Amino acid sequence: MLLTKEELRSLVELTHQSPHSLLGMQPLGDQSGIVVRALLPDADQVEVRPVHEKGRPKFALKRIPGTDVFEGVTTLANAVYATIW
C-alpha cells in the first residue's frame, strides 16, 4: 500500500478534502511507474485495461484489506496520458 494510514482512513471515512488527488491514475513520485486507485464498494476484483492505447499494459488492482479501496502499480508505463475529446 502506497497510501499513508491517514490518507486511507480519510478515503474510507469519506472525509478526505480532495479524494481525486488520491484516486484514479497517478504517476509515482519517482516517475518509475503509475499507481491506480479506486473506491469500489461492490467490486470483487478490478483490472485496468487501456481502451484507446492498446499497447499500454493492463494490470489488476488489489483490494486494501478491510476496505473498499483497490490499488495497483505498474512500472510498464511512467506517465498518465489523457485523451481530450
Jmol script that loads the backbone (N, CA, C; Angstrom):
load data "model"
ATOM      1  N   MET A   1       0.849  -1.182   0.000  1.00  0.00           N
ATOM      2  CA  MET A   1       0.000   0.000   0.000  1.00  0.00           C
ATOM      3  C   MET A   1       0.885   1.232   0.000  1.00  0.00           C
ATOM      4  N   LEU A   2       0.581   2.139  -0.907  1.00  0.00           N
ATOM      5  CA  LEU A   2       1.351   3.369  -1.011  1.00  0.00           C
ATOM      6  C   LEU A   2       0.727   4.517  -0.232  1.00  0.00           C
ATOM      7  N   LEU A   3      -0.535   4.388   0.128  1.00  0.00           N
ATOM      8  CA  LEU A   3      -1.202   5.430   0.912  1.00  0.00           C
ATOM      9  C   LEU A   3      -0.714   5.391   2.354  1.00  0.00           C
ATOM     10  N   THR A   4      -0.717   6.547   2.989  1.00  0.00           N
ATOM     11  CA  THR A   4      -0.465   6.549   4.425  1.00  0.00           C
ATOM     12  C   THR A   4      -1.727   6.060   5.128  1.00  0.00           C
ATOM     13  N   LYS A   5      -1.596   5.668   6.367  1.00  0.00           N
ATOM     14  CA  LYS A   5      -2.770   5.220   7.132  1.00  0.00           C
ATOM     15  C   LYS A   5      -3.802   6.339   7.236  1.00  0.00           C
ATOM     16  N   GLU A   6      -3.336   7.562   7.370  1.00  0.00           N
ATOM     17  CA  GLU A   6      -4.241   8.711   7.477  1.00  0.00           C
ATOM     18  C   GLU A   6      -4.977   8.949   6.155  1.00  0.00           C
ATOM     19  N   GLU A   7      -4.269   8.843   5.031  1.00  0.00           N
ATOM     20  CA  GLU A   7      -4.921   9.013   3.731  1.00  0.00           C
ATOM     21  C   GLU A   7      -5.973   7.929   3.513  1.00  0.00           C
ATOM     22  N   LEU A   8      -5.622   6.691   3.825  1.00  0.00           N
ATOM     23  CA  LEU A   8      -6.570   5.593   3.667  1.00  0.00           C
ATOM     24  C   LEU A   8      -7.787   5.795   4.563  1.00  0.00           C
ATOM     25  N   ARG A   9      -7.564   6.159   5.804  1.00  0.00           N
ATOM     26  CA  ARG A   9      -8.679   6.388   6.730  1.00  0.00           C
ATOM     27  C   ARG A   9      -9.614   7.472   6.189  1.00  0.00           C
ATOM     28  N   SER A  10      -9.035   8.557   5.677  1.00  0.00           N
ATOM     29  CA  SER A  10      -9.873   9.660   5.186  1.00  0.00           C
ATOM     30  C   SER A  10     -10.666   9.252   3.932  1.00  0.00           C
ATOM     31  N   LEU A  11     -10.115   8.359   3.115  1.00  0.00           N
ATOM     32  CA  LEU A  11     -10.885   7.852   1.973  1.00  0.00           C
ATOM     33  C   LEU A  11     -12.012   6.951   2.432  1.00  0.00           C
ATOM     34  N   VAL A  12     -11.707   6.018   3.326  1.00  0.00           N
ATOM     35  CA  VAL A  12     -12.702   5.058   3.810  1.00  0.00           C
ATOM     36  C   VAL A  12     -13.830   5.767   4.551  1.00  0.00           C
ATOM     37  N   GLU A  13     -13.486   6.774   5.325  1.00  0.00           N
ATOM     38  CA  GLU A  13     -14.489   7.505   6.100  1.00  0.00           C
ATOM     39  C   GLU A  13     -15.137   8.634   5.302  1.00  0.00           C
ATOM     40  N   LEU A  14     -14.735   8.783   4.029  1.00  0.00           N
ATOM     41  CA  LEU A  14     -15.278   9.811   3.129  1.00  0.00           C
ATOM     42  C   LEU A  14     -15.091  11.220   3.679  1.00  0.00           C
ATOM     43  N   THR A  15     -13.931  11.462   4.287  1.00  0.00           N
ATOM     44  CA  THR A  15     -13.658  12.783   4.855  1.00  0.00           C
ATOM     45  C   THR A  15     -12.494  13.497   4.171  1.00  0.00           C
ATOM     46  N   HIS A  16     -11.864  12.872   3.200  1.00  0.00           N
ATOM     47  CA  HIS A  16     -10.713  13.493   2.535  1.00  0.00           C
ATOM     48  C   HIS A  16     -11.174  14.733   1.780  1.00  0.00           C
ATOM     49  N   GLN A  17     -10.430  15.824   1.913  1.00  0.00           N
ATOM     50  CA  GLN A  17     -10.811  17.094   1.301  1.00  0.00           C
ATOM     51  C   GLN A  17     -10.666  17.091  -0.223  1.00  0.00           C
ATOM     52  N   SER A  18      -9.798  16.218  -0.756  1.00  0.00           N
ATOM     53  CA  SER A  18      -9.571  16.162  -2.194  1.00  0.00           C
ATOM     54  C   SER A  18      -9.322  14.716  -2.624  1.00  0.00           C
ATOM     55  N   PRO A  19     -10.366  13.882  -2.601  1.00  0.00           N
ATOM     56  CA  PRO A  19     -10.170  12.461  -2.898  1.00  0.00           C
ATOM     57  C   PRO A  19      -9.610  12.201  -4.288  1.00  0.00           C
ATOM     58  N   HIS A  20      -9.840  13.103  -5.238  1.00  0.00           N
ATOM     59  CA  HIS A  20      -9.319  12.903  -6.592  1.00  0.00           C
ATOM     60  C   HIS A  20      -7.798  12.997  -6.636  1.00  0.00           C
ATOM     61  N   SER A  21      -7.193  13.563  -5.613  1.00  0.00           N
ATOM     62  CA  SER A  21      -5.728  13.604  -5.568  1.00  0.00           C
ATOM     63  C   SER A  21      -5.147  12.242  -5.198  1.00  0.00           C
ATOM     64  N   LEU A  22      -5.979  11.350  -4.670  1.00  0.00           N
ATOM     65  CA  LEU A  22      -5.531  10.009  -4.284  1.00  0.00           C
ATOM     66  C   LEU A  22      -6.121   8.931  -5.173  1.00  0.00           C
ATOM     67  N   LEU A  23      -7.318   9.153  -5.707  1.00  0.00           N
ATOM     68  CA  LEU A  23      -7.992   8.156  -6.534  1.00  0.00           C
ATOM     69  C   LEU A  23      -7.694   8.389  -8.007  1.00  0.00           C
ATOM     70  N   GLY A  24      -7.919   7.374  -8.805  1.00  0.00           N
ATOM     71  CA  GLY A  24      -7.654   7.482 -10.233  1.00  0.00           C
ATOM     72  C   GLY A  24      -6.219   7.083 -10.546  1.00  0.00           C
ATOM     73  N   MET A  25      -5.732   7.543 -11.675  1.00  0.00           N
ATOM     74  CA  MET A  25      -4.399   7.194 -12.159  1.00  0.00           C
ATOM     75  C   MET A  25      -3.436   8.327 -11.839  1.00  0.00           C
ATOM     76  N   GLN A  26      -2.347   7.996 -11.154  1.00  0.00           N
ATOM     77  CA  GLN A  26      -1.377   8.996 -10.714  1.00  0.00           C
ATOM     78  C   GLN A  26       0.037   8.509 -11.025  1.00  0.00           C
ATOM     79  N   PRO A  27       0.954   9.407 -11.431  1.00  0.00           N
ATOM     80  CA  PRO A  27       2.345   8.983 -11.583  1.00  0.00           C
ATOM     81  C   PRO A  27       2.964   8.758 -10.205  1.00  0.00           C
ATOM     82  N   LEU A  28       3.853   7.775 -10.111  1.00  0.00           N
ATOM     83  CA  LEU A  28       4.594   7.573  -8.866  1.00  0.00           C
ATOM     84  C   LEU A  28       5.530   8.755  -8.670  1.00  0.00           C
ATOM     85  N   GLY A  29       5.823   9.084  -7.439  1.00  0.00           N
ATOM     86  CA  GLY A  29       6.653  10.245  -7.123  1.00  0.00           C
ATOM     87  C   GLY A  29       8.020  10.225  -7.775  1.00  0.00           C
ATOM     88  N   ASP A  30       8.596   9.043  -7.959  1.00  0.00           N
ATOM     89  CA  ASP A  30       9.925   8.945  -8.570  1.00  0.00           C
ATOM     90  C   ASP A  30       9.862   8.739 -10.085  1.00  0.00           C
ATOM     91  N   GLN A  31       8.654   8.849 -10.665  1.00  0.00           N
ATOM     92  CA  GLN A  31       8.421   8.706 -12.101  1.00  0.00           C
ATOM     93  C   GLN A  31       8.758   7.312 -12.642  1.00  0.00           C
ATOM     94  N   SER A  32       8.808   6.298 -11.773  1.00  0.00           N
ATOM     95  CA  SER A  32       9.166   4.941 -12.194  1.00  0.00           C
ATOM     96  C   SER A  32       7.959   4.131 -12.676  1.00  0.00           C
ATOM     97  N   GLY A  33       6.776   4.692 -12.557  1.00  0.00           N
ATOM     98  CA  GLY A  33       5.572   3.974 -12.951  1.00  0.00           C
ATOM     99  C   GLY A  33       4.338   4.771 -12.589  1.00  0.00           C
ATOM    100  N   ILE A  34       3.201   4.081 -12.578  1.00  0.00           N
ATOM    101  CA  ILE A  34       1.951   4.729 -12.203  1.00  0.00           C
ATOM    102  C   ILE A  34       1.224   3.874 -11.174  1.00  0.00           C
ATOM    103  N   VAL A  35       0.414   4.538 -10.373  1.00  0.00           N
ATOM    104  CA  VAL A  35      -0.450   3.872  -9.413  1.00  0.00           C
ATOM    105  C   VAL A  35      -1.888   4.228  -9.772  1.00  0.00           C
ATOM    106  N   VAL A  36      -2.766   3.243  -9.644  1.00  0.00           N
ATOM    107  CA  VAL A  36      -4.186   3.474  -9.888  1.00  0.00           C
ATOM    108  C   VAL A  36      -4.939   3.048  -8.638  1.00  0.00           C
ATOM    109  N   ARG A  37      -5.833   3.913  -8.184  1.00  0.00           N
ATOM    110  CA  ARG A  37      -6.657   3.603  -7.010  1.00  0.00           C
ATOM    111  C   ARG A  37      -8.112   3.861  -7.338  1.00  0.00           C
ATOM    112  N   ALA A  38      -8.968   3.032  -6.756  1.00  0.00           N
ATOM    113  CA  ALA A  38     -10.412   3.189  -6.954  1.00  0.00           C
ATOM    114  C   ALA A  38     -11.133   2.799  -5.675  1.00  0.00           C
ATOM    115  N   LEU A  39     -12.204   3.493  -5.386  1.00  0.00           N
ATOM    116  CA  LEU A  39     -13.071   3.187  -4.248  1.00  0.00           C
ATOM    117  C   LEU A  39     -14.331   2.557  -4.839  1.00  0.00           C
ATOM    118  N   LEU A  40     -14.426   1.219  -4.757  1.00  0.00           N
ATOM    119  CA  LEU A  40     -15.497   0.480  -5.414  1.00  0.00           C
ATOM    120  C   LEU A  40     -16.133  -0.508  -4.442  1.00  0.00           C
ATOM    121  N   PRO A  41     -17.130  -0.067  -3.686  1.00  0.00           N
ATOM    122  CA  PRO A  41     -17.725  -0.912  -2.646  1.00  0.00           C
ATOM    123  C   PRO A  41     -18.296  -2.234  -3.132  1.00  0.00           C
ATOM    124  N   ASP A  42     -18.823  -2.307  -4.334  1.00  0.00           N
ATOM    125  CA  ASP A  42     -19.483  -3.531  -4.795  1.00  0.00           C
ATOM    126  C   ASP A  42     -18.592  -4.424  -5.659  1.00  0.00           C
ATOM    127  N   ALA A  43     -17.324  -4.078  -5.799  1.00  0.00           N
ATOM    128  CA  ALA A  43     -16.442  -4.843  -6.684  1.00  0.00           C
ATOM    129  C   ALA A  43     -15.801  -6.024  -5.962  1.00  0.00           C
ATOM    130  N   ASP A  44     -15.644  -7.109  -6.696  1.00  0.00           N
ATOM    131  CA  ASP A  44     -14.903  -8.260  -6.189  1.00  0.00           C
ATOM    132  C   ASP A  44     -13.463  -8.206  -6.671  1.00  0.00           C
ATOM    133  N   GLN A  45     -13.292  -7.753  -7.921  1.00  0.00           N
ATOM    134  CA  GLN A  45     -11.961  -7.606  -8.479  1.00  0.00           C
ATOM    135  C   GLN A  45     -11.977  -6.469  -9.490  1.00  0.00           C
ATOM    136  N   VAL A  46     -10.799  -5.870  -9.703  1.00  0.00           N
ATOM    137  CA  VAL A  46     -10.693  -4.709 -10.581  1.00  0.00           C
ATOM    138  C   VAL A  46      -9.456  -4.880 -11.452  1.00  0.00           C
ATOM    139  N   GLU A  47      -9.606  -4.583 -12.737  1.00  0.00           N
ATOM    140  CA  GLU A  47      -8.479  -4.620 -13.662  1.00  0.00           C
ATOM    141  C   GLU A  47      -8.498  -3.366 -14.512  1.00  0.00           C
ATOM    142  N   VAL A  48      -7.328  -2.769 -14.699  1.00  0.00           N
ATOM    143  CA  VAL A  48      -7.172  -1.610 -15.562  1.00  0.00           C
ATOM    144  C   VAL A  48      -6.855  -2.127 -16.961  1.00  0.00           C
ATOM    145  N   ARG A  49      -7.655  -1.693 -17.946  1.00  0.00           N
ATOM    146  CA  ARG A  49      -7.441  -2.094 -19.343  1.00  0.00           C
ATOM    147  C   ARG A  49      -7.493  -0.841 -20.210  1.00  0.00           C
ATOM    148  N   PRO A  50      -6.392  -0.489 -20.832  1.00  0.00           N
ATOM    149  CA  PRO A  50      -6.410   0.667 -21.733  1.00  0.00           C
ATOM    150  C   PRO A  50      -7.371   0.420 -22.893  1.00  0.00           C
ATOM    151  N   VAL A  51      -8.155   1.412 -23.227  1.00  0.00           N
ATOM    152  CA  VAL A  51      -9.139   1.281 -24.289  1.00  0.00           C
ATOM    153  C   VAL A  51      -8.611   1.880 -25.595  1.00  0.00           C
ATOM    154  N   HIS A  52      -8.083   3.075 -25.528  1.00  0.00           N
ATOM    155  CA  HIS A  52      -7.659   3.787 -26.735  1.00  0.00           C
ATOM    156  C   HIS A  52      -6.209   3.538 -27.106  1.00  0.00           C
ATOM    157  N   GLU A  53      -5.409   3.109 -26.159  1.00  0.00           N
ATOM    158  CA  GLU A  53      -3.988   2.857 -26.417  1.00  0.00           C
ATOM    159  C   GLU A  53      -3.707   1.396 -26.098  1.00  0.00           C
ATOM    160  N   LYS A  54      -3.960   0.547 -27.062  1.00  0.00           N
ATOM    161  CA  LYS A  54      -3.894  -0.903 -26.849  1.00  0.00           C
ATOM    162  C   LYS A  54      -2.513  -1.381 -26.414  1.00  0.00           C
ATOM    163  N   GLY A  55      -1.459  -0.644 -26.721  1.00  0.00           N
ATOM    164  CA  GLY A  55      -0.108  -1.051 -26.349  1.00  0.00           C
ATOM    165  C   GLY A  55       0.222  -0.823 -24.881  1.00  0.00           C
ATOM    166  N   ARG A  56      -0.613  -0.096 -24.195  1.00  0.00           N
ATOM    167  CA  ARG A  56      -0.379   0.158 -22.772  1.00  0.00           C
ATOM    168  C   ARG A  56      -0.706  -1.095 -21.967  1.00  0.00           C
ATOM    169  N   PRO A  57      -0.043  -1.288 -20.839  1.00  0.00           N
ATOM    170  CA  PRO A  57      -0.255  -2.525 -20.069  1.00  0.00           C
ATOM    171  C   PRO A  57      -1.601  -2.563 -19.356  1.00  0.00           C
ATOM    172  N   LYS A  58      -2.136  -3.772 -19.178  1.00  0.00           N
ATOM    173  CA  LYS A  58      -3.291  -3.955 -18.309  1.00  0.00           C
ATOM    174  C   LYS A  58      -2.757  -4.601 -17.033  1.00  0.00           C
ATOM    175  N   PHE A  59      -3.407  -4.292 -15.922  1.00  0.00           N
ATOM    176  CA  PHE A  59      -2.958  -4.855 -14.656  1.00  0.00           C
ATOM    177  C   PHE A  59      -4.086  -4.822 -13.638  1.00  0.00           C
ATOM    178  N   ALA A  60      -3.978  -5.711 -12.668  1.00  0.00           N
ATOM    179  CA  ALA A  60      -5.014  -5.845 -11.637  1.00  0.00           C
ATOM    180  C   ALA A  60      -4.767  -4.876 -10.491  1.00  0.00           C
ATOM    181  N   LEU A  61      -5.866  -4.434  -9.904  1.00  0.00           N
ATOM    182  CA  LEU A  61      -5.809  -3.678  -8.661  1.00  0.00           C
ATOM    183  C   LEU A  61      -6.174  -4.640  -7.546  1.00  0.00           C
ATOM    184  N   LYS A  62      -5.500  -4.515  -6.432  1.00  0.00           N
ATOM    185  CA  LYS A  62      -5.784  -5.389  -5.288  1.00  0.00           C
ATOM    186  C   LYS A  62      -6.511  -4.593  -4.213  1.00  0.00           C
ATOM    187  N   ARG A  63      -7.476  -5.256  -3.588  1.00  0.00           N
ATOM    188  CA  ARG A  63      -8.224  -4.618  -2.501  1.00  0.00           C
ATOM    189  C   ARG A  63      -7.291  -4.426  -1.305  1.00  0.00           C
ATOM    190  N   ILE A  64      -7.301  -3.226  -0.744  1.00  0.00           N
ATOM    191  CA  ILE A  64      -6.582  -2.994   0.504  1.00  0.00           C
ATOM    192  C   ILE A  64      -7.420  -3.642   1.595  1.00  0.00           C
ATOM    193  N   PRO A  65      -6.867  -4.611   2.319  1.00  0.00           N
ATOM    194  CA  PRO A  65      -7.652  -5.400   3.281  1.00  0.00           C
ATOM    195  C   PRO A  65      -8.497  -4.539   4.221  1.00  0.00           C
ATOM    196  N   GLY A  66      -9.743  -4.972   4.393  1.00  0.00           N
ATOM    197  CA  GLY A  66     -10.656  -4.302   5.305  1.00  0.00           C
ATOM    198  C   GLY A  66     -11.275  -3.032   4.761  1.00  0.00           C
ATOM    199  N   THR A  67     -11.071  -2.757   3.455  1.00  0.00           N
ATOM    200  CA  THR A  67     -11.614  -1.532   2.854  1.00  0.00           C
ATOM    201  C   THR A  67     -12.259  -1.855   1.510  1.00  0.00           C
ATOM    202  N   ASP A  68     -12.845  -0.851   0.902  1.00  0.00           N
ATOM    203  CA  ASP A  68     -13.367  -0.939  -0.461  1.00  0.00           C
ATOM    204  C   ASP A  68     -12.445  -0.218  -1.439  1.00  0.00           C
ATOM    205  N   VAL A  69     -11.209   0.052  -1.011  1.00  0.00           N
ATOM    206  CA  VAL A  69     -10.219   0.736  -1.837  1.00  0.00           C
ATOM    207  C   VAL A  69      -9.349  -0.310  -2.527  1.00  0.00           C
ATOM    208  N   PHE A  70      -9.199  -0.159  -3.855  1.00  0.00           N
ATOM    209  CA  PHE A  70      -8.345  -1.025  -4.654  1.00  0.00           C
ATOM    210  C   PHE A  70      -7.149  -0.201  -5.129  1.00  0.00           C
ATOM    211  N   GLU A  71      -5.976  -0.847  -5.197  1.00  0.00           N
ATOM    212  CA  GLU A  71      -4.769  -0.137  -5.603  1.00  0.00           C
ATOM    213  C   GLU A  71      -3.899  -1.072  -6.442  1.00  0.00           C
ATOM    214  N   GLY A  72      -3.280  -0.533  -7.481  1.00  0.00           N
ATOM    215  CA  GLY A  72      -2.360  -1.305  -8.304  1.00  0.00           C
ATOM    216  C   GLY A  72      -1.280  -0.409  -8.858  1.00  0.00           C
ATOM    217  N   VAL A  73      -0.117  -1.002  -9.089  1.00  0.00           N
ATOM    218  CA  VAL A  73       1.038  -0.259  -9.587  1.00  0.00           C
ATOM    219  C   VAL A  73       1.593  -0.991 -10.801  1.00  0.00           C
ATOM    220  N   THR A  74       2.027  -0.227 -11.788  1.00  0.00           N
ATOM    221  CA  THR A  74       2.768  -0.799 -12.905  1.00  0.00           C
ATOM    222  C   THR A  74       3.989   0.060 -13.181  1.00  0.00           C
ATOM    223  N   THR A  75       5.065  -0.600 -13.553  1.00  0.00           N
ATOM    224  CA  THR A  75       6.264   0.119 -13.983  1.00  0.00           C
ATOM    225  C   THR A  75       6.407   0.030 -15.503  1.00  0.00           C
ATOM    226  N   LEU A  76       5.405  -0.534 -16.174  1.00  0.00           N
ATOM    227  CA  LEU A  76       5.423  -0.641 -17.634  1.00  0.00           C
ATOM    228  C   LEU A  76       4.951   0.638 -18.312  1.00  0.00           C
ATOM    229  N   ALA A  77       4.514   1.587 -17.524  1.00  0.00           N
ATOM    230  CA  ALA A  77       4.165   2.926 -18.007  1.00  0.00           C
ATOM    231  C   ALA A  77       4.644   3.884 -16.934  1.00  0.00           C
ATOM    232  N   ASN A  78       5.080   5.068 -17.334  1.00  0.00           N
ATOM    233  CA  ASN A  78       5.562   6.009 -16.318  1.00  0.00           C
ATOM    234  C   ASN A  78       4.950   7.393 -16.448  1.00  0.00           C
ATOM    235  N   ALA A  79       3.891   7.487 -17.236  1.00  0.00           N
ATOM    236  CA  ALA A  79       3.202   8.768 -17.379  1.00  0.00           C
ATOM    237  C   ALA A  79       1.710   8.494 -17.537  1.00  0.00           C
ATOM    238  N   VAL A  80       0.933   9.478 -17.169  1.00  0.00           N
ATOM    239  CA  VAL A  80      -0.515   9.393 -17.307  1.00  0.00           C
ATOM    240  C   VAL A  80      -0.893  10.230 -18.516  1.00  0.00           C
ATOM    241  N   TYR A  81      -1.551   9.579 -19.468  1.00  0.00           N
ATOM    242  CA  TYR A  81      -1.954  10.268 -20.680  1.00  0.00           C
ATOM    243  C   TYR A  81      -3.456  10.452 -20.665  1.00  0.00           C
ATOM    244  N   ALA A  82      -3.893  11.627 -21.040  1.00  0.00           N
ATOM    245  CA  ALA A  82      -5.326  11.897 -21.095  1.00  0.00           C
ATOM    246  C   ALA A  82      -5.718  12.179 -22.536  1.00  0.00           C
ATOM    247  N   THR A  83      -6.825  11.623 -22.920  1.00  0.00           N
ATOM    248  CA  THR A  83      -7.373  11.901 -24.240  1.00  0.00           C
ATOM    249  C   THR A  83      -8.487  12.909 -24.065  1.00  0.00           C
ATOM    250  N   ILE A  84      -8.382  14.013 -24.757  1.00  0.00           N
ATOM    251  CA  ILE A  84      -9.401  15.054 -24.651  1.00  0.00           C
ATOM    252  C   ILE A  84     -10.274  14.994 -25.894  1.00  0.00           C
ATOM    253  N   TRP A  85     -11.563  14.900 -25.684  1.00  0.00           N
ATOM    254  CA  TRP A  85     -12.499  14.779 -26.803  1.00  0.00           C
ATOM    255  C   TRP A  85     -13.123  16.098 -27.118  1.00  0.00           C
TER     256      TRP A  85
END
end "model"
wireframe off; spacefill off
backbone 0.3
color backbone group
